[in-house]
Amino acid sequence: MLHLRLITPADKTDAVARLIERTVGTTHLVVMPGAARSPEGDVVMCDVAREAGDELISGLRGLHIDTTGSIAVENIDLSLSRLADRAEDEAPGEGADAVLWEALTDATHEESTLNVTYVAFLAVATMLAACGVMLDNAILIVGAMAVGPEFGPLAGISTALVRRAPRLVWRSLWALLAGFAAAMVLTAGFSWLLDLFGLFTRSMVEADRPNTSFIWKPDWMSLVVAFLAGIAGTLSLTSAKSGALIGVAISVTTVPAAANAAVAFAYSDYAQTWGSTGQLLANLGGIVLAGTLTLLAQKWFWAKQRKRATPAAGPAQGTP
């Protein structure tokens, strides 16, 4: 269940209350006239089944509550109520499958912002991966994959393409490209520094490295893995199964490929540089393609679900 707290202008409160009552899957409607001070207005609260949340939020935005008042949404971890159980039963579909498009757009917008923290995480992850490829250590590679924050901009591109938001596309692309460029430059400098201390050597780059050599040898399986990871990552963002995202992070070689490209470039091994760059592009492209197709499929699925659902006559909360 989701809990909505709204601040509404007094002249729109009745319309908001009627919208909530008409929406299948809502309950626990509370109206507090004149309770809000900044901005001034009424406070309206309700609970809504996750699978009905996007429809209700879209309706509230249609009433311009997001511009004239406020819409706040919280997840409810526990709700002991027969009315809440009935609201979830009446709402079409399953809560775990529901897509909250406004929440997804907001989350990807935040994760797609090029800032110091994002670049720092990406740079540290790339440096960790550089240590992993030089030492041929798969554990360090996995750790670097888990630290990398690059899935946020990738999800932002997919979300923006489906929602036709060109500004978010460019914002996400800028965060992705500029972030990787900065991380790779810093990693190349990191490699030169460790070379001065004798911790990195050319022989490490030229070694066979059986545990990590796949990083600069892209093939069709690289694209397949990236595609599957893109599906899983998108599902984890749009559903209640967000714990799966860490598994996605350690299944694709975006950060290790960027790291190997930077290290190889530092030692003028351009064959590995180009191979790693190809691996990086294959992974990025596969994830974006999979994420976009997954979101389109979810959008189509929920449109079908809503058409099948029979609108409830009267308030959704009913009586126990």
C-alpha positions in Angstrom: 0.0 0.0 0.0 1.0 3.6 -0.5 0.1 6.6 1.7 -0.7 9.9 0.0 -0.5 13.2 1.8 -1.9 16.1 -0.2 -2.1 19.8 0.3 -5.0 21.1 -1.8 -6.4 24.6 -2.4 -9.8 24.8 -0.6 -11.7 25.2 -3.9 -10.2 21.9 -5.2 -10.6 19.7 -2.1 -14.0 18.4 -3.1 -12.8 17.4 -6.6 -9.8 15.7 -5.0 -11.9 13.8 -2.6 -14.3 12.7 -5.4 -11.3 11.5 -7.5 -10.0 9.5 -4.6 -13.4 7.9 -3.9 -13.8 7.0 -7.6 -10.4 5.4 -7.9 -10.5 1.6 -7.4 -8.1 0.5 -4.7 -8.3 3.5 -2.3 -9.3 3.7 1.3 -8.8 5.6 4.6 -9.7 8.9 3.2 -9.1 11.8 5.6 -9.9 15.5 4.9 -8.6 18.2 7.3 -10.0 21.6 6.2 -7.6 24.6 6.7 -4.8 22.5 8.2 -2.1 23.5 5.8 -0.2 26.8 6.3 2.6 26.6 3.6 1.0 26.6 1.1 -2.4 27.5 2.6 -5.1 25.0 2.0 -6.6 21.7 3.2 -4.8 18.5 4.0 -6.1 15.3 2.3 -4.7 11.9 3.1 -5.6 8.5 1.9 -4.1 5.0 1.3 -4.1 3.4 -2.1 -3.0 0.0 -3.4 0.3 0.2 -5.2 -1.2 -1.1 -8.4 -3.7 1.8 -8.4 -1.2 4.4 -7.4 -0.1 5.6 -10.8 -3.7 6.2 -12.0 -4.5 8.2 -8.8 -1.3 10.3 -9.0 -1.9 11.0 -12.7 -5.5 12.2 -11.9 -4.2 14.4 -9.1 -1.7 16.0 -11.5 -4.5 16.5 -13.9 -6.1 18.6 -11.2 -2.8 20.5 -11.0 -2.3 19.6 -7.3 1.4 19.3 -7.9 1.6 22.9 -8.9 -1.0 24.5 -6.7 -0.4 22.4 -3.6 1.6 19.3 -2.8 1.6 15.5 -3.5 3.7 13.4 -1.1 3.8 9.6 -1.4 5.1 7.1 1.1 5.3 3.3 1.2 3.4 1.6 3.9 5.3 -1.3 5.4 2.5 -2.6 7.5 -1.2 -1.9 7.4 -3.6 -3.9 9.6 -7.0 -3.0 8.1 -9.8 -5.0 6.5 -10.5 -2.0 4.3 -6.9 -1.9 3.1 -7.1 -5.6 2.3 -10.3 -5.0 0.3 -8.7 -2.1 -1.6 -5.8 -4.2 -2.6 -8.2 -7.0 -3.7 -10.2 -4.6 -5.8 -7.3 -3.0 -7.5 -6.3 -4.6 -10.9 -3.1 -6.6 -11.0 -0.5 -7.3 -8.3 1.3 -4.6 -6.3 4.7 -6.1 -7.0 4.1 -5.7 -10.8 2.9 -2.1 -10.6 4.8 0.7 -12.2 4.7 4.1 -10.5 5.8 6.2 -13.5 6.1 9.4 -11.5 8.3 7.8 -8.9 10.4 6.1 -11.6 10.9 9.4 -13.4 11.8 11.2 -10.2 14.2 8.5 -9.1 16.0 8.3 -12.5 16.2 12.1 -12.7 18.0 12.1 -9.3 20.3 9.2 -10.2 21.1 10.8 -13.6 22.5 14.0 -12.2 26.2 14.6 -12.8 27.5 15.7 -9.5 30.7 15.2 -7.4 29.3 12.2 -5.5 28.3 10.4 -8.7 31.7 11.0 -10.3 33.5 10.0 -7.1 31.7 6.7 -6.9 32.3 5.9 -10.6 35.9 6.9 -10.4 36.5 4.8 -7.2 34.7 1.8 -8.8 36.9 2.2 -12.0 40.1 2.4 -9.9 39.1 -0.7 -8.0 38.4 -2.5 -11.2 41.8 -1.4 -12.5 43.4 -3.1 -9.5 41.3 -6.2 -10.3 42.3 -6.4 -13.9 46.0 -5.8 -13.2 46.0 -8.5 -10.4 43.7 -10.7 -12.4 41.5 -10.8 -9.3 37.8 -11.6 -9.9 36.8 -10.6 -6.4 38.0 -7.1 -6.9 36.1 -7.0 -10.3 32.9 -8.0 -8.6 33.4 -5.4 -5.9 34.0 -2.7 -8.4 30.8 -3.7 -10.3 28.8 -3.4 -7.1 30.2 0.1 -6.3 29.6 1.6 -9.8 26.5 3.9 -10.0 26.1 3.8 -13.8 22.8 2.0 -13.9 21.0 5.2 -12.8 21.7 7.1 -16.0 21.1 4.0 -18.1 17.7 3.6 -16.5 17.1 7.4 -17.0 17.7 7.1 -20.7 15.2 4.2 -21.0 12.6 6.0 -18.9 13.0 9.2 -20.9 12.7 7.4 -24.2 9.4 5.7 -23.1 8.0 8.8 -21.5 9.2 11.0 -24.4 11.2 13.3 -22.2 14.1 14.6 -24.3 15.6 16.7 -21.5 16.0 13.6 -19.3 17.6 11.8 -22.2 20.3 14.4 -22.6 20.7 14.8 -18.9 21.3 11.0 -18.5 23.6 10.8 -21.5 25.6 13.7 -20.2 26.0 12.0 -16.8 26.9 8.7 -18.4 29.4 10.0 -20.9 31.0 12.7 -18.8 31.1 10.5 -15.8 32.9 7.6 -17.6 35.2 10.1 -19.3 36.2 11.6 -15.9 36.5 8.2 -14.3 38.7 6.8 -17.1 41.0 9.9 -17.1 41.4 9.6 -13.3 42.1 5.9 -13.6 44.7 6.4 -16.2 46.4 8.9 -13.8 46.0 6.4 -11.0 47.7 3.7 -13.2 50.7 6.0 -13.9 51.0 6.8 -10.2 51.0 3.2 -9.2 53.5 2.5 -11.9 55.9 5.0 -10.3 55.7 3.1 -7.1 56.2 -0.2 -8.9 52.8 -1.6 -8.0 51.6 -1.6 -11.7 53.9 -2.8 -14.4 53.6 -3.3 -18.2 54.1 -7.1 -17.7 50.8 -7.1 -15.8 49.0 -5.6 -18.8 50.6 -8.0 -21.2 50.0 -11.1 -19.1 47.3 -13.7 -20.1 45.1 -12.9 -17.1 42.7 -15.9 -17.6 40.2 -14.6 -14.9 39.6 -11.2 -16.5 40.7 -11.4 -20.2 37.0 -11.6 -21.2 36.8 -7.8 -20.4 38.6 -6.8 -23.5 37.3 -9.5 -25.8 33.6 -8.7 -26.4 31.4 -11.2 -28.2 27.7 -11.9 -28.7 27.4 -13.3 -25.2 28.5 -9.9 -23.8 25.4 -8.4 -25.5 23.1 -11.2 -24.3 24.3 -10.8 -20.6 23.8 -7.0 -20.8 20.4 -7.4 -22.3 19.3 -9.8 -19.6 20.8 -7.5 -16.9 18.9 -4.6 -18.4 15.6 -6.4 -18.1 16.3 -7.5 -14.5 17.5 -4.0 -13.5 14.5 -2.3 -14.9 12.1 -4.7 -13.2 13.9 -4.1 -9.9 13.4 -0.3 -10.3 9.8 -0.4 -11.3 8.5 -3.1 -8.9 8.7 -3.8 -5.2 11.6 -6.2 -5.8 14.3 -3.5 -5.6 16.8 -5.9 -3.8 17.6 -7.5 -7.2 19.4 -4.4 -8.4 22.7 -5.4 -6.7 22.7 -8.6 -8.7 22.3 -6.6 -11.9 25.3 -4.4 -10.9 27.6 -7.4 -10.6 26.5 -9.1 -13.8 27.7 -6.6 -16.5 31.3 -5.4 -17.2 30.7 -1.7 -17.8 33.1 -0.4 -15.0 35.7 -3.2 -15.5 35.7 -2.5 -19.3 36.2 1.2 -18.7 39.0 0.5 -16.2 40.8 -1.9 -18.5 40.6 0.6 -21.4 42.1 3.3 -19.2 44.9 1.1 -17.9 45.7 -0.3 -21.4 45.7 3.3 -22.8 48.2 4.3 -20.0 50.5 1.6 -21.2 49.9 2.3 -24.9 48.3 -1.1 -25.5 45.7 0.2 -28.0 44.4 -3.3 -28.9 43.2 -3.8 -25.4 41.9 -0.2 -25.3 39.7 -0.7 -28.3 38.6 -4.2 -27.2 37.6 -2.9 -23.7 35.8 0.1 -25.3 33.8 -2.3 -27.5 32.9 -4.3 -24.4 31.8 -1.1 -22.6 29.6 0.1 -25.5 28.0 -3.3 -26.0 27.1 -3.4 -22.3 25.7 0.1 -22.3 23.7 -0.4 -25.5 22.3 -3.7 -24.4 21.1 -2.4 -21.1 19.5 0.7 -22.6 17.8 -1.4 -25.3 16.5 -4.0 -22.8 15.4 -1.3 -20.3 13.4 0.5 -23.0 11.7 -2.6 -24.3 10.9 -3.7 -20.7 9.3 -0.4 -19.9 7.3 -0.5 -23.1 6.1 -4.0 -22.3 5.1 -3.0 -18.8 3.3 0.1 -20.1 1.3 -2.1 -22.6 0.6 -4.7 -19.9 -0.9 -2.2 -17.5 -2.9 -0.6 -20.2 -4.5 -4.0 -20.8 -5.0 -4.6 -17.1 -6.9 -1.3 -16.7 -9.1 -2.0 -19.7 -10.1 -5.3 -18.2 -10.8 -3.9 -14.7 -14.4 -2.9 -14.1 -14.6 0.5 -12.4 -16.1 0.3 -8.9 -19.4 2.0 -8.4 -19.0 4.5 -5.6 -16.3 4.8 -3.0 -13.6 2.1 -3.1 -13.4 1.7 0.6 -16.8 0.2 1.2 -17.7 -1.4 4.5 -15.9 -4.3 6.1 
